[in-house]
């Protein structure tokens, strides 16, 4: 009887543990399904080159000929990102806002190994550079794409679409990915 009980308890424990992991590979989840830690266990793609961000200005990474794609009509506002450090360029428009943030002092690991309830997962590379996507649980109209451009450095784009405007524009994560592509292309071309 004790042997049967021990086997039963072991099986119950295994089933319980299996139910506590899901979502992104290597991510632990709470009983409600919220991700508590995201750490990519699959190998991230190699960067095609290093794109150093020191001295770069994010407002210079979105050429004016690309503005219409993001519903932008005027130059963005340059500022220092108070939460993560590094320069950013904020573009406000009638569908929401877009943001380009350069962090020359933290790598993409800041996001992939973060303690968070938000879903962070690797997505298609941006011009060959590893990228993760972050949906903001506090703002369902927002999507961030974080690109691994160099050791200890990342580029982050944000697309936030106002409620009621979603049907008038492409999906927010698609826009954030496109914005990242434009910014990385500009960096690769020497800006």
PyMOL commands that set and color helices and strands:
alter all, ss='L'
color gray80, all
select helices_A, chain A and resi 2-19+58-60+64-70+109-112+166-168+172-188
alter helices_A, ss='H'
color red, helices_A
select strands_A, chain A and resi 28-29+35-37+77-80+87-93+96-103+120-126+129-135+142-150+153-161
alter strands_A, ss='S'
color yellow, strands_A
deselect
rebuild
show_as cartoon
